[in-house]
Amino acid sequence: MNATRFLQIIAARLKGKRLDWTLASLALVLALLPARALAPWTGDIARIAAVPVVPIMHLGMVLRDRIRPPREAFDPRAPEVVELEMSAERYRTLFEQARLKTEALDREVAALKSVRARIGNTGVQLETATVIGIDPTRREGLIRINIGARNGVHRDAAVIVRGDIFGGAVSSDVGEFFSLVKPAPRCTISVRLYPADGADDARAAAAFPGTVLKPVEGGLWIGDIASDAEIREGQVARIADDRFGTVARGMRVGRVRRILPNAQVPLARVVEVEPIALLADESGVVVAIDPPEEQAARSGTAGAR
Amino acid sequence: MRWSIFILFSLIAVAIDASVGGILKIGDAQPRFLPAVVVFALLSAPRLHAVRLAMLAGLLADLMSPAIRADDTQLVVIGPWTLGFALGALAVVPLRSLLYHRNPISSGFATLVFTLLAAVAFVFIWTVRAGILRDESPSWWPGSGAGEVWHQAKVALANGIVAVPAIWLLDKTRPLWGFSTAKRVVPGAAREVV
C-alpha cells in the first residue's frame, strides 16, 4: 500500500523537465558504472530489446544479400583452387621451358651463322647437336651427342662450340642416333700460337710459331717450341692442319698458360696450353660434316698413315 | 504524438541500420536511419516529449551496439548514446522555429547537427568512463577520441544525406504519427482590416 502511494507521489512529482533531468542523471550514472555492475543485466536487456528487431533484421539481411551478394570465403584448400594453382604452375613451367628452348635455338642459330660465316660455301654440312651424356668421372672425358650416322656424322668430324672453338672430334664409335666425341684436350693437335688479341691477318700462318700439342694430366696440353720463337702467356693456339677437316683449320683450341724451359733440349722450351672451352660444360654444339668425297680422301690418308 | 508509432519506426530503423544499411557504407562511414527517425519526430513532436523520445531512441542505440572488451566478451553500456541523443535533441528543438520542418533538406541539416552533437557527447562520456574506470577501453581503442570524433563527423554527414530521402518518406506516414496540428488561440481583440 505504501509502495503504491510512494510511486504515486513519485509520478506526481516527476513531470516535465524534472523527469527529463532524472532520466538524464540515471543515464549518466549507468554510463559510468563499472563493467562488473553492468555485465550481469544489460546484456539480457539488450537481448530482450532485440527480439522485435530480429525478424526485420533478417528481412534486411536477405535484401542486402540480394543487392550485394556476400563474397564466399577464400579456401586455399578447395579443389578448384588447388586445380587452378596446379594449372598455373604447369603453364609457368611450360612458359619457362619454351623460353629456354627459344634461347637454345637462338644460340644454335648464332653458332651456325658464326661457323657458316667462317667456312663459307664449301659444301660442309653443319648439324646442331645436344650434349646428352658426359663421362661422370671426366677421366676419359668422352661426350655423347644426340646425332649419329643417320645425320651423316663420321669419324673425326669437328665438333665446334661457341662458333669458333674446336671442342673435339667424333670418335670412331659412331652410332645410328648418337655419337661419342673425344674432347679436344684428349686429342693431339697441331697448332700455331697467335697473339692474344687475335690473328694478324697481314702475316701468313707460317709466320706464327707452331707446335704439336700433346694431352697431359689435368686436361692440359704441352708442346715443344723453339727458343727463338717469341712466345707470351695468354697467346691463342689455333689449329694448323686439316686433320679435323678444313672447317677446323684456324679454330681456337687453347691459350698459353705457362712457358717452361726444356730440361732435355736446352734450345727448346715447353708451352703449357689450357683449353678455352670444355665440351662437358656445353649443352649445344655444332658438328661439321665433310662432303663424302672429302671423307673418302681423309679415310685414304688415314689408312696410308 | 503516438509513442507506439515512434517505437515501431525506431525499431525498424535500428533493424535497417544493423542489416541492409551496410550497403550504403562509403569508406568507413555507414549512415544510420535511427537519427533520421528521431529528427523527424523532434521536428513535429511536442517540446515536452522531445528529449524523452530522443533518450528512448538513444537507449535503443545503446542496447544494439555493445562494446567488445579485451577478453572478447560483449558489454552493453547504457548511457553514452542516450545522453548523446538527448544533447542532440536539445540542439534540434530550438532549430524548429528556424527550419521549415516539412522540407526534407532542412531535415537533413537538422540530422547532421543532431548526429554531430550526439557523437561528441558519446565520445566524451566514453572518454570520461575510460578515465575513471582504468580497466575499460572505449570502442574506438586503440584509436584516439579525436579520431573517433572525425569518424563520427563523417557518419553525421552521411546521416544528413540519407535523412533527406528518409524524412521525405517518413513525411508520407505523417497521419500515422498523430502529431497535433492545433494552434494555440491567444485571447484578445481581433484585428480588423480597414
Interface residues (C-beta under 8 A of the other chain):
Chain A: G16 L19 D20 L23 A24 A27 L28 V29 L30 A31 L32 P34 A35 L38 A39 T42 G43 I45 A46 A49 A50 P52 V53 V54 I56 M57 H58 L59 G60 M61 L63 R64 I67 R68
Chain B: L11 I12 V14 A15 I16 A18 S19 V20 G21 G22 I23 L48 V51 R52 M55 G58 L59 L60 L63 M64 P66 R69 T73 Q74 L75 V76 V77 I78 G79 P80 T82 L83 A86 I125 V128 R129 I132 L133 D135 E136
